[in-house]
Amino acid sequence: MHTVVVGTTGVTASDVLAVARGGARVELSDEAVSALAAAREIVEALAAKPEPVYGVSTGFGALATRHISPELRAQLQRNIVRSHAAGMGPHVEREVVRALMFLRLKTVCSGRTGVRPSVAQTMADILNAGITPVVHEFGSLGCSGDLAPLSHCALTLMGEGDAEGPDGTIRPAGELLAAHGIEPVELREKEGLALLNGTDGMLGMLVMALADLDTLYKSADITAALSLEALLGTDRVLAPELHAIRPHPGQGASAANMLAVLKGSELTGHHQDDAPRVQDAYSVRCAPQVAGAGRDTMTHARLVADRELASAVDNPVVLPDGRVESNGNFHGAPVAYVLDFLAIAAADLGSITERRTDRLLDKNRSHGLPPFLADDAGVDSGLMIAQYTQAALVSEMKRLAVPASADSIPSSAMQEDHVSMGWSAARKLRTAVDNLTRIVAIELYAATRAIELRTGLTPAPASQAAIAAARAAGVAGPGPDRFLSPDLAAADAFVRGGHLVEAVEPVTGPLA
């Protein structure tokens, strides 16, 4: 099994995906263990002093004015975890919780939190055992970190609350720890707070969304090319010299991808045959501009994610010179903004994708294709309602594009009077990515059927490869009306699994 070693300088997006989705084993580097021990010595020295230090010998948030006596400090750390584990609603997906836990461990291993090495090792042990704390949908405002989600994870570390075992069964966390020979942690000064103060949930979801969108944008370039081909459009608008004079990198990449898919097609360039048209519609001609803008948005989001992956987010933090200082680095604004940006870009990509599908189904605009791509129009409805489904998804995408980060709601007796709502931005982006996958799948379903209905002209080799792979995967081709939902589900699985990209790249070479 792949192993990810966590050091003091952060982790990569690939590390997050390996642990969250691939079940990779986690180990602590010797450097991290040494840094943990050194920072812990500083915290313990401060704890022994009579002067109050936030997070070490005081209460938290709006209760930070109370100095806590030594005999109550272990109870204080337990209490913050128990009281903050106040989430409600559906359970969050396993991969999200694993990313959440792993990223908190990343910050702990930075040596900036004052957590004991044994606590960090227990966090790794829980991940390696496949134990996943039960985390709920609601409870994070994205400031002071993802407090409630991280608290549910810390509760498992203490052997309390519920967790999911490697077999998927939810049991009391203490039972699961015992079954895997893991001793629950008795938290000491600062440790409870250190386990809760981070942007780890929203960051983990950002990393996974970027990975999914990378495949989706390539898939959308392919389906856009298939639609252009099916509509007998021109590929001249994809010429590199046209995109060089408006040098947005994403736009150039999308145009190059579409051109590679269309290479060798006999279907393109017929836009002035029987029903002459000077230009293709915007949804066809401007596909690289829209998808390219989304790609450039992803580039910015990756920059933010990489910076956050290299960060140590906690409050207070142990600085290299030994000071323990309060700060506001737990505020999720940088991550929240790009999560919202991505949802906006995804909604627009879904919108232009649906417009191409609608054009394929409209006999007045499809340049010779049968109405709704039906086998016997009138007797058969063809893909009429598939487009309805796509339109419903697009409408939902537009609602999901409303920024969460533009909102704020005060909490903690006005101590936390401005929050990022980054967790909410991340949750709606996950839904948007799911919906975009379905939207692209419906275009694939329609475009491949349309191409097969064009007789006498040979599609591009890459298009032929895409159609053959889709059919082999159970995405059915033209024919009389049938129960359509299973066909669309097969198309969704084909796109979601990255198989559309895998099908064309042997012909086109790696897509950008």
KACOR-V966087 format. One record per residue. N is the residue number from 1. SS is DSSP state (A for helix, B for strand, O for the rest). PHI is phi in degrees with one decimal (none if undefined). Layout:
BEGIN
N&SS&PHI + N&SS&PHI
END
This chain:
BEGIN
1&O&none + 2&O&-61.2 + 3&B&-118.7 + 4&B&-108.3 + 5&B&-98.3 + 6&B&-97.5 + 7&O&-108.7 + 8&O&-96.4 + 9&O&-108.6 + 10&O&98.7 + 11&O&-133.4 + 12&O&-104.9 + 13&A&-60.8 + 14&A&-62.8 + 15&A&-62.4 + 16&A&-60.6 + 17&A&-64.7 + 18&A&-62.8 + 19&A&-78.8 + 20&A&-70.1 + 21&O&-106.7 + 22&O&-97.3 + 23&O&67.3 + 24&O&-60.7 + 25&B&-77.5 + 26&B&-114.7 + 27&B&-130.1 + 28&B&-94.8 + 29&O&-75.0 + 30&A&-60.5 + 31&A&-61.1 + 32&A&-65.4 + 33&A&-60.9 + 34&A&-64.9 + 35&A&-65.1 + 36&A&-60.7 + 37&A&-64.9 + 38&A&-66.0 + 39&A&-67.2 + 40&A&-64.4 + 41&A&-60.4 + 42&A&-64.5 + 43&A&-62.9 + 44&A&-67.0 + 45&A&-65.6 + 46&A&-67.2 + 47&A&-64.0 + 48&O&-80.7 + 49&O&-84.1 + 50&O&-74.8 + 51&O&-72.8 + 52&O&-70.7 + 53&O&-129.0 + 54&O&-56.1 + 55&O&83.5 + 56&O&-102.5 + 57&O&-134.5 + 58&B&-132.9 + 59&O&-73.1 + 60&O&-122.9 + 61&A&58.6 + 62&A&-70.2 + 63&A&-101.9 + 64&O&-72.6 + 65&O&-79.4 + 66&O&-87.9 + 67&B&-84.8 + 68&O&-100.5 + 69&O&-70.8 + 70&A&-54.2 + 71&A&-70.8 + 72&A&-104.5 + 73&A&-73.1 + 74&A&-63.4 + 75&A&-62.9 + 76&A&-58.0 + 77&A&-68.4 + 78&A&-62.3 + 79&A&-65.1 + 80&A&-64.8 + 81&A&-68.0 + 82&A&-62.2 + 83&A&-72.9 + 84&A&-84.7 + 85&O&-80.3 + 86&O&-120.0 + 87&O&-68.7 + 88&B&-138.8 + 89&B&96.5 + 90&B&-60.5 + 91&B&-73.0 + 92&O&-78.4 + 93&O&-59.2 + 94&A&-55.9 + 95&A&-64.0 + 96&A&-68.0 + 97&A&-67.3 + 98&A&-63.9 + 99&A&-64.1 + 100&A&-56.8 + 101&A&-65.4 + 102&A&-63.8 + 103&A&-70.8 + 104&A&-67.1 + 105&A&-62.6 + 106&A&-55.6 + 107&A&-69.2 + 108&A&-57.1 + 109&O&-73.3 + 110&O&-68.5 + 111&O&78.2 + 112&O&-110.0 + 113&O&-110.5 + 114&O&80.8 + 115&O&-83.5 + 116&O&-65.2 + 117&A&-55.8 + 118&A&-65.5 + 119&A&-68.1 + 120&A&-61.0 + 121&A&-64.6 + 122&A&-65.5 + 123&A&-60.1 + 124&A&-64.8 + 125&A&-61.8 + 126&A&-65.6 + 127&A&-60.9 + 128&A&-68.0 + 129&O&-80.3 + 130&O&75.0 + 131&O&-87.9 + 132&B&-123.4 + 133&B&-57.0 + 134&O&-79.5 + 135&O&-118.3 + 136&B&-102.0 + 137&B&-60.9 + 138&B&-112.5 + 139&O&150.9 + 140&O&-108.0 + 141&O&-102.4 + 142&O&73.3 + 143&O&-144.9 + 144&O&58.5 + 145&O&81.0 + 146&O&-88.2 + 147&A&-60.3 + 148&A&-65.0 + 149&A&-58.6 + 150&A&-67.9 + 151&A&-65.8 + 152&A&-63.2 + 153&A&-68.5 + 154&A&-65.3 + 155&A&-61.0 + 156&A&-62.0 + 157&A&-58.6 + 158&O&-83.2 + 159&O&81.8 + 160&O&-119.5 + 161&O&74.6 + 162&B&-113.2 + 163&B&-148.7 + 164&B&-101.7 + 165&O&-78.2 + 166&O&-61.9 + 167&O&-88.4 + 168&O&89.0 + 169&O&-85.8 + 170&B&-87.4 + 171&B&-139.8 + 172&B&-56.8 + 173&A&-58.6 + 174&A&-59.9 + 175&A&-65.0 + 176&A&-66.5 + 177&A&-61.2 + 178&A&-63.0 + 179&A&-63.5 + 180&O&-107.2 + 181&O&67.3 + 182&O&-105.2 + 183&O&-81.0 + 184&O&-60.8 + 185&O&-92.3 + 186&O&-98.7 + 187&O&-69.3 + 188&O&-117.1 + 189&O&-47.3 + 190&O&72.1 + 191&A&-67.2 + 192&A&-60.7 + 193&A&-62.4 + 194&A&-64.5 + 195&O&-80.9 + 196&O&-111.2 + 197&O&-95.8 + 198&O&-161.4 + 199&O&-91.8 + 200&A&-66.8 + 201&A&-67.5 + 202&A&-66.0 + 203&A&-68.4 + 204&A&-60.0 + 205&A&-69.1 + 206&A&-64.0 + 207&A&-59.5 + 208&A&-70.6 + 209&A&-64.2 + 210&A&-62.7 + 211&A&-63.7 + 212&A&-67.6 + 213&A&-68.5 + 214&A&-58.3 + 215&A&-69.1 + 216&A&-65.3 + 217&A&-67.1 + 218&A&-65.2 + 219&A&-62.2 + 220&A&-67.6 + 221&A&-62.5 + 222&A&-66.1 + 223&A&-67.5 + 224&A&-63.1 + 225&A&-65.0 + 226&A&-62.8 + 227&A&-66.4 + 228&A&-57.3 + 229&A&-64.2 + 230&A&-64.4 + 231&O&-90.9 + 232&O&57.8 + 233&O&-79.6 + 234&O&-103.7 + 235&O&-93.3 + 236&A&-63.4 + 237&A&-71.4 + 238&A&-96.5 + 239&O&-57.7 + 240&A&-55.5 + 241&A&-67.6 + 242&A&-71.2 + 243&A&-82.9 + 244&A&-67.7 + 245&O&-86.3 + 246&O&-133.2 + 247&O&-79.8 + 248&O&-79.0 + 249&A&-57.9 + 250&A&-64.0 + 251&A&-61.5 + 252&A&-62.4 + 253&A&-66.3 + 254&A&-63.4 + 255&A&-62.3 + 256&A&-63.6 + 257&A&-62.1 + 258&A&-62.4 + 259&A&-63.1 + 260&A&-65.4 + 261&A&-66.5 + 262&A&-85.8 + 263&O&-58.8 + 264&O&87.1 + 265&O&-76.9 + 266&O&-92.9 + 267&O&-89.5 + 268&O&-80.7 + 269&O&84.7 + 270&O&-104.1 + 271&O&-72.5 + 272&O&-120.8 + 273&O&-80.6 + 274&O&-69.5 + 275&O&-124.7 + 276&O&-56.6 + 277&O&-141.1 + 278&O&-71.2 + 279&O&-139.7 + 280&O&-76.5 + 281&O&-62.7 + 282&A&-55.5 + 283&A&-61.8 + 284&A&-95.6 + 285&A&-70.2 + 286&O&-98.7 + 287&A&-54.8 + 288&A&-66.6 + 289&A&-67.5 + 290&A&-74.1 + 291&A&-63.6 + 292&A&-66.2 + 293&A&-63.5 + 294&A&-65.3 + 295&A&-63.0 + 296&A&-67.4 + 297&A&-63.2 + 298&A&-63.0 + 299&A&-60.1 + 300&A&-64.5 + 301&A&-63.2 + 302&A&-64.7 + 303&A&-60.8 + 304&A&-63.4 + 305&A&-61.3 + 306&A&-64.4 + 307&A&-64.4 + 308&A&-69.6 + 309&A&-65.2 + 310&O&-92.2 + 311&O&-93.7 + 312&O&-113.6 + 313&O&-102.6 + 314&O&-160.5 + 315&O&-151.0 + 316&O&-74.8 + 317&B&-118.2 + 318&B&-93.6 + 319&O&-84.9 + 320&O&-57.2 + 321&O&-85.7 + 322&O&95.8 + 323&O&-71.5 + 324&B&-114.1 + 325&B&-124.4 + 326&O&-75.4 + 327&O&-161.2 + 328&O&-117.9 + 329&O&-68.0 + 330&O&-77.7 + 331&O&-67.1 + 332&O&-89.0 + 333&A&-52.5 + 334&A&-58.6 + 335&A&-76.4 + 336&A&-60.1 + 337&A&-59.2 + 338&A&-71.2 + 339&A&-61.0 + 340&A&-69.7 + 341&A&-56.4 + 342&A&-65.5 + 343&A&-65.9 + 344&A&-66.3 + 345&A&-62.9 + 346&A&-64.1 + 347&A&-63.2 + 348&A&-70.4 + 349&A&-63.8 + 350&A&-62.2 + 351&A&-65.3 + 352&A&-70.4 + 353&A&-64.7 + 354&A&-63.0 + 355&A&-64.5 + 356&A&-67.9 + 357&A&-61.4 + 358&A&-59.0 + 359&A&-65.8 + 360&A&-63.0 + 361&A&-91.1 + 362&O&-94.0 + 363&O&-61.8 + 364&O&-79.0 + 365&O&-128.6 + 366&O&-95.4 + 367&O&59.8 + 368&O&102.4 + 369&O&-80.5 + 370&O&-67.4 + 371&A&-54.2 + 372&A&57.1 + 373&A&55.7 + 374&O&-78.6 + 375&O&-71.0 + 376&O&-140.1 + 377&B&-55.0 + 378&O&107.1 + 379&O&-74.2 + 380&B&-105.0 + 381&O&-94.1 + 382&O&60.0 + 383&O&-100.6 + 384&A&-51.4 + 385&A&-84.0 + 386&A&-60.1 + 387&A&-68.7 + 388&A&-58.4 + 389&A&-60.6 + 390&A&-61.3 + 391&A&-63.6 + 392&A&-63.6 + 393&A&-64.8 + 394&A&-63.3 + 395&A&-60.9 + 396&A&-63.9 + 397&A&-60.5 + 398&A&-64.9 + 399&A&-66.5 + 400&A&-70.1 + 401&O&-77.7 + 402&O&-64.2 + 403&O&-63.5 + 404&O&-78.3 + 405&O&-72.5 + 406&O&-79.7 + 407&O&-100.9 + 408&O&-157.6 + 409&O&-142.7 + 410&O&-71.1 + 411&B&-148.0 + 412&O&52.4 + 413&O&53.1 + 414&O&70.9 + 415&O&-69.8 + 416&B&-101.2 + 417&O&-92.5 + 418&O&-145.7 + 419&O&-127.2 + 420&O&-90.5 + 421&O&58.8 + 422&A&-64.6 + 423&A&-60.6 + 424&A&-63.8 + 425&A&-60.9 + 426&A&-69.2 + 427&A&-64.0 + 428&A&-73.3 + 429&A&-65.0 + 430&A&-59.0 + 431&A&-65.4 + 432&A&-62.0 + 433&A&-64.4 + 434&A&-58.4 + 435&A&-65.9 + 436&A&-62.4 + 437&A&-59.0 + 438&A&-67.1 + 439&A&-64.2 + 440&A&-64.2 + 441&A&-62.8 + 442&A&-69.2 + 443&A&-62.4 + 444&A&-56.5 + 445&A&-60.8 + 446&A&-71.6 + 447&A&-67.4 + 448&A&-67.2 + 449&A&-63.0 + 450&A&-62.4 + 451&A&-61.8 + 452&A&-69.3 + 453&A&-82.1 + 454&O&-82.4 + 455&O&-107.9 + 456&O&92.9 + 457&O&-127.0 + 458&O&-94.6 + 459&O&-68.0 + 460&O&-62.7 + 461&A&-54.0 + 462&A&-66.4 + 463&A&-64.0 + 464&A&-60.7 + 465&A&-64.7 + 466&A&-63.9 + 467&A&-65.9 + 468&A&-61.8 + 469&A&-66.9 + 470&A&-64.0 + 471&A&-64.1 + 472&A&-65.0 + 473&O&-88.8 + 474&O&93.6 + 475&O&-86.0 + 476&O&-71.6 + 477&O&-96.1 + 478&O&-60.6 + 479&O&157.2 + 480&O&-60.0 + 481&O&-55.5 + 482&O&-148.8 + 483&O&-59.8 + 484&A&-86.4 + 485&A&-57.2 + 486&A&-62.6 + 487&A&-63.1 + 488&A&-67.3 + 489&A&-64.6 + 490&A&-65.8 + 491&A&-64.1 + 492&A&-60.4 + 493&A&-62.8 + 494&A&-64.0 + 495&A&-73.4 + 496&A&-59.5 + 497&O&-81.5 + 498&O&78.4 + 499&A&-74.1 + 500&A&-65.3 + 501&A&-62.8 + 502&A&-60.6 + 503&A&-72.4 + 504&A&-92.6 + 505&A&-63.0 + 506&A&-61.3 + 507&A&-91.9 + 508&A&-86.7 + 509&O&83.9 + 510&O&-57.8 + 511&O&-80.1 + 512&O&-76.3
END
